[in-house]
Amino acid sequence: MPDKKIITVFGATGAQGGGVARAILQDSNSEFSVRAVTRNPGSDKARELAAMGAEIVTADIDDKESMKRALDGAYGAYFVTFFWAHFSPEKEYAEAKSMAEAAKEANLKHVIWSTLEDTRKWVPLDDDRMPTLQEKYKVPHFDAKGEADHFFSDLGVPTTFLRASFYWDNFIFFGMGPKKVSDGKYYLTLPMGDKKMAGIAAEDIGKCAYGIFKRGKEMIGKTVGVAGDQLTGQEMAEAMTKALGQEVTYNCVSPETYRGFGFPGADDLGNMFQFYRDFDEVCNSVRDVSYSKELNPALKSFEMWLAEKAKQIPME
């Protein structure tokens, strides 16, 4: 329908953007249409979105002019950056600046910026409870996003600041699932102590974002955290045991131990978990499960997610 309002979705073939695009496209009564932005329009995921009715456009978040073209005539946009593709907070910060400027120039009516806390507001660089990384960050994949929020505010871009939670999909795709050790048992290893951590199915982030777009003006200027559950490591291990039919034991390690695991980004993630643990009230108060369910009535709890996805978790 030509009279539908265009939402330009960046990262449309990724976890968050793909979820946003599908949430809109699956609603036949939606007031919005999807302009899906990708660097590879020939990919299987791009073709799937096209088959669902998305307009596929080629653009790159490192090329502001291509972003401006992708935003031409749009009502709104979903902006997300891709830290784990390059591990550079500076790159994310520059991309967010270009996004805000392009959104302003396109005169968008509603933007969702996928951001996170700047943890340095709670753990300054000289606070040695947590090591400083890359000389000026505590949690690099959080801090630059949070610091970049001001670009949208300073330019007066009508923005909702969306804070996602820990993706449960990390147990499938990021190697964070239970591991079998020499005693033959499976252990879920997290440095969370007995604190609850907000988590969410990646697909639900997009559905919540669609809920924000549907509410429109009332959401502008707000910071919204989304979560499907808030659980301790012990509770997650118990839920996995039930879903997998295989005992999973919670292995609570220190953040120091986790940072030393040596995989790419282990220090960043160790600091992230420590932030979630030490500032659990800060993190969980923003990531409201009941409000997320208002935005997305199909919101999945961890048990619901496991019922669908448990068989995909690699049991190494």
N, C-alpha and C positions, 0 to 999 in steps of 0.2 A: 504493500500500500504506500503510495507516494506521500501521504500526509503523516506518516509516522515520523517521530522525532529520532534523529540518528544519534546513537551512542557509539563513539569511536573507542574501541577496546584495544589497548596496547597489550602485547604479550598474549595475544588471542589463542596461540597454540600452546601456551604454558598452563601451569596448574591454576593460578588465580584468574588470569584473563580468559582462559578457556571456560572456566566455571561461570564467569559473568556472561560470556557470549551464549553459552548453552542455556543458561537460566532464562535469558530474554527470548531466545529463539524457540524454546520449548513451550512458551506461553503464546498460544495462537491469538489471544485477545490483547497482547501487549500493545501499549501506546508507542513503544520504541522499536526501532530496527537496529541491526548491528552492522557496523563497519569494522571488520576484523583486520587488525594490523599485524603483519608478519614480515619477516625478512625473506621467507621462503614460501611464496604462494603456491608452489607445486607440491608442498609436503602433504602427506596423508591427512594430517590434522586440519590443514587449511582446506583441503578438498571436502572433508567431512562437514566443516562449518558452512562451506559454500552450498553443499547439498541440503543443509538445513535452512538455507535462505539468507546467509550472511553475504554482505558485499566484502570481497577480499581486496585489500590494498597493500601495496608494498611500501614499507617505511622503516626507518631505523632510528631508535631513540638517541643515537649519537649524531644524528643529522637533523638539526632543528628545522631546516627548510622542508625536509620530507615529512616531518611531523606536522608542520603547518598545512601542508597539502592534505594530509590524512584527516585533519580537523575541519577542513573547509566545509561550511554548511552544516556542521554538526550541532546538536543541542548540548551534548555532554560528552565526557570522556572518562575512561578508567585508566589511570596511570600506575604502572608498576615497573620496578627496576629488577635487574637480574644479578644480584651480587655474586652468587655461586658460579656464575660463568666466568668471572674475572678476579674476584676477591679484592676489588678496589673500591674503598669507600669514597675516594676522591672522584672516581668516575661516576658513582651513583649521585653524588652531590651535584656534579656538573649536569648530569642528565635531568635531575629534578628541577634545576634552574631553567634549563631549556624547555622543559614541560610546562612550567608555570608561565613562562614568557609566551610560548606558543598558544597556550590556553587563553591568555589575556588577549593576544592579538586576534584570536578567532572569535572572541566575544562569547565564549561558552557560557551556558546558563547554569550548569551543575557539573562539577568535577569531583571524582573520588580519587584521592591520592593514597596509595597503599604505603603506609608509613609504619614506624615503630618508635619506641621511646629512645631518646638520647640519654643513655644510661649515665653519662657523665654528670647529669644533674643530681644524681643520687650517689654516684661513686666518682668523685673528682680524680683527675689524673694523678694527683699526689697521694691518693689513698691506696696504700699498699695491700689492702685486703684482697685486691684483685690486680693481677699484672696489667700494665699498660701495653697495648699491642700497636704495632706499626707507629710507635712513638707518640700518637695522639688520640688513641681510642681505647675504650674499655671493651665494648662489644662492637667491633667494626661493622657488622652487618645490620646493627640497630642504629648506631650513633649518627652516621651521616644522613640516614633517612630522616631521623628526628630533627637533626639540625636544619635540614632543608625545608622543613614545614614553613619557615618564615617566608620563603619565596612566594608561596601561594597567598599567604596572608598579606604580605607587604604590597603585592600587586592588586589586591582586592579581587582575586579570582574566587568565585563562589564555590567553596570547597568543603567536602566532608572528609575528615582525616580518619582513615580506616586502619585499625590495628588488628592484624591477624593474630592467631595463636599458634602454638606448636602444631605442625601438621602430623596427624597420625600416619599419613601416607609415608612419612620418613621411616617408619618401621618396615615398609616394603622396599622403598627405592633408595634410601640413604644409608643403609647398612646399620640402622639403629635397633633392629629387632633382636629377639632373644638369641643368644649364642650358646652353643654346646661347648662345655669345657672338659677337662681331662677326667672329671668324675662322672661324665656321662649325663650330667644334668644341664638344663637350660637356664640361663640367667639373663634377666633384663637389667642392664647396667646404666644407671643414671645417678648424677650427683645432686639429688634433690632432697636428701634427708627424709623427713616425714611431712614435707610441705606439699600442698596441692599445686598442680600446674595446669593452666588452661590449655586445652587442646581442641582441635577441630578437624573434621574431614575437609580436605582441600576443596572439594566440590562445593561444600557449604559456604565457603568464603564468597564465592561468586554469587550464590543464591542470596546471601545476606546483602551483598552489594546491590543486587537487583532490587531488593526490598528498600534500600536507601534511595535509589533512583526513583522508585515509585512514589516515595513520600515527598520527594521534591524539595521545595523551598524550606520547609521546616527543619531539614537536616543540614542546611548550609551553616558553616562555622562550627559544627559539632565534631567532637572526637568520639568515635564509636569503636569499641573493641568487640570482636566476635569470638565466641567459643561454643563448643557443643557439650563440653563437660569440664569440670575441674577435679582432677584426681591426683592422689599420691602415687608414687612409684609402686608401692605395695598394692594399691587398688588396681593399677594397670596390670600388674603381674597376675593378680587373681582373676581379672577379666580375661586375660590371655589364656590362662590355664583352662578356664571353662570353655572358651571358644575353640581352642586348639586341641583339646583333649590330651594335652601334654603338660606336665607340671612346669611352670615357669616361676622361678624364684627371683625376687627383687634383690639385686646386688647394689647396695648403696655405697658408692665410693665418694671420695672427696673431690671437689672441683680440681684440686692440684693433680690428683691421679688422672682424672679425665683429660685434663689439658695435656698430659704426657703421653696419651695414647698414640700420637704421632701421625694420624691420618690428616689429610689436608683440611684445615679449618678446626682442628681439635681444640686449639687454644681459644679460638673465638667461641666455639660452642660450649666449652667448659666455663667460660666467663658468662655466657648467656644463661646457662642453667644456674650458675651461682646467683645471677641477678634475679631470676625467677624464684629461687629459693630464699634469698635474703630479703627480697622486697616483694614477697608473695602478695601482700595486701595491696600494694601499689598496682601490681600487674593484674590481679584477679578482680579488683574493684572496677577496673575499666572494661574487662572482658566478661560481660554480663550474659550468662547463659539464657536467662528468661527473656531479656531484651532481644538477643539474637534469634530466639524462637518467634518473637513477634515479627521480626523482619523476614524470617524464613520459617514458616510453619512446618516444613519438611525436615527441619534440623535433626541431625543424627547425634545420639549419645555415643559414647565409646563402645558400649555393648552392641548398639545397632550397627555401627561401622564394622565392628569385628564380625558380626553375623554375615556381612557381605564380603568382607575382605580378608578374613583370617587365613584362608587357604593360599593367599598371595604372599604372605609373609615368609621370607626365606628362613628355613630352620636349619642353620648351618651347624 
